Amino acid sequence: MSTDHTLSPADRATLLDVARASIQHGLRHGQALAVKPDDYPETLRPLRATFVTLEIGGQLRGCIGALAAYQPLVQDVAAHAYAAAFEDPRFPELRPDEFPKLEIFISVLSPPEPMRFSSEEDLLRQVRPGVDGLILQFHQYRATFLPAVWESLPDPYVFLAQLKHKAGLPLDFWSPELRMERYTTEYFGAGDVG
């Protein structure tokens, strides 16, 4: 088995189909599609953490996920697709007339790894723009940005400042107790499956 966890085009297409079916099931029945991992290829059954992002006309319409793997990949996608459509507190529930316009993107996360740094400058030197997703934690404050966020926040300093803001901290906040983890994602939508 490959150690880079890259999914085949067929696996990506299957996950996108599951996400779409789970949202459609939610519109009809008010709950996520129940998937049985054994009905899917072995490559879609390992415990993996995912985020599902929904857009309409290039605008965010919902994004829900988990940073830690706790269920099989295909189940995680079904659950988060439903949640992104109906449970993202930033948006009203998806309406049936929006469904045909929906673009679905899936991020499959690598396990997060702790970063070691002595200062904000040291941290910024280590961050890989366009590659790293970051998880910030300071006491009860916690937030993450997926690597896809680099497209709208390409400057590392601004990326970090906005991540602090998302966590509820001041833009210029710094403490030696600040914890940071990084992860990468395999990110794809319907246009990426061939």
N, C-alpha and C positions, 0 to 999 in steps of 0.2 A: 504494500500500500504506500502511496506517495506521502512524504512527510510535509509537503508544502500546502496540503489541504485544498489545492485548487480543484474546483468543481468542473465537471465536463459541461459542454454546452447543453447536453440533454438534461443533466441534473439541474442546471440553472433554469432551463425552460420548465421543468417539473415544479420547482419551487415557486416560480412566478405564477404558474397555473394554480397551485395550491393557495397562494396568497389571494389571487383573484376569486377563486371559488369560495374561500372563507369569508371574504367581504360580501359576495353575492348571497351566501348562506345567512350572513348577518342581516342583510336587508330583508330577507324573507322570513327568518325565524328568530331574529334578535339574539343570536349567539354565534360564537365561532364554530367553524366546521370541525367536527371531531375526526381527527385522522388517526389511523392505526399505522404506526411506523413499519410494522411487518409487511404492509401492503406496498411498501416503497423499496427502491434499491438500497442495498447495505450502505452505500456512500451517503445516504440521506438520514441515516439512523444514529450516528454518533452524537453525543451531547455537545451542542455548539450554541453559543450566544449569538443572537441576531438583532438587528433593528430593521423595521420595515418603514420606508418613507413613501408618502403619497403626495403627488403633485397634480395640479390641474393647471394647464397653460403655463407651466414653468414656475408656478407659485406653490409653496408648501401648503398641504392640506391635512397633514397629520404625520407624526413620526413617533413610534413607540418601540421600545426594545429592552434588552437586558444586557448588562455588562458581564454577568457570570453565566456560564452554561449550566442549566439545570434540567433540560429536557431534550429529547431527540430533535435534531435540526428541523425535520419536516413539521413536527408539532410546534416548535418555536415560531416558525414562519407563519403557520396558520393562526396561532394565538396573537402574534404581534400585528399581523395584517388586520385582523378584526379590531384589535385595540386601537390601531392607528386611525381606522375609519370611524370608530364609534366612541372611543374613550379618551382621546387626547383632549385634556382640559382647555387647550388653547383654541379649540374649534368646536362648532356644533356638530352633531352626528351627521354623517354622510347621508345625503338624500339620494333616492333612486335616480333622479335625473342627472346627478353628478357622476354616477358610476361609469357610463360609457366614455367620459372624458378623462378618467383617472389614469395616471401613469404611476406604476409601482416600481420601486427600487428596493433591493435587498442588500444589506450589509451583513456579511458573516464575519464575526470578530475572531481574531487570534486571542489566546489567553493574555490578559494584561501582565506587563512586567514592571516592577517598581523602578523608578529612576532615582539616581543618587546625584545630588548637586549641592553646591556650597552657597550659591547666590542665585538671584534671578537671571543674571547675565550668564552664569554657568549653565543653568537650565535651558535658556534660549539657544545657547551654542549647541546643545545636544539634540534639540527638537528637529525633526526632519519634516519641513513643510511639504504638504501634499501626500505624505506617507503616514505620519503618526496621528492616531486619535489619542486624545489626552483625557485622563480622569484626574480631576483635582479634588483633594480632600483636606479640610481643615476643621477639626472637631466635628460639629454636626453639619457643616457646609460641604456640599458635594455636587459636582456637575461634570458632564462630559461633552466633548465635541467630537463627532465622527471625523475621519480624515476628509470626507466630502466637504466639510465646512471651510477647508482651505481655499476652495474655489471663490467663496465670497469674502474671506478674511485671509488674504495671502501673506500679510506681514506678520511674522512670529510674535512681535511685541503686542500688536493689536489682537491677534488670536488669543494670546494668554490673558490680556486685559479683559476681553469679552467673556472668556471662560470664567474668570473670577466674578464678573458681573452676573453671569448666569447662575453661579453658586450663591449669590446674595452678598458678595464681598465687594469692597470698593475696587475700582479699576486699578489703583496703584498699590493695592494691598500686598504686603510681604511679611512672612514670618518664617523663622527657621523650622517651625513645626509643620509647615505646609508639606503635604505629601502629593506626589504625582506618579501616575502610572501611564504607560503608553501601550498601545495596541495597534495592530494594522487590521484592515478589512479587505475582504474580497467583495467588491461593490458592483452590482449589475442591475440592469433593467431590461425591458423587452428588446431594446435595440442592440443588446450585447450578447444575445444568444445565437447569433448566426442567422 
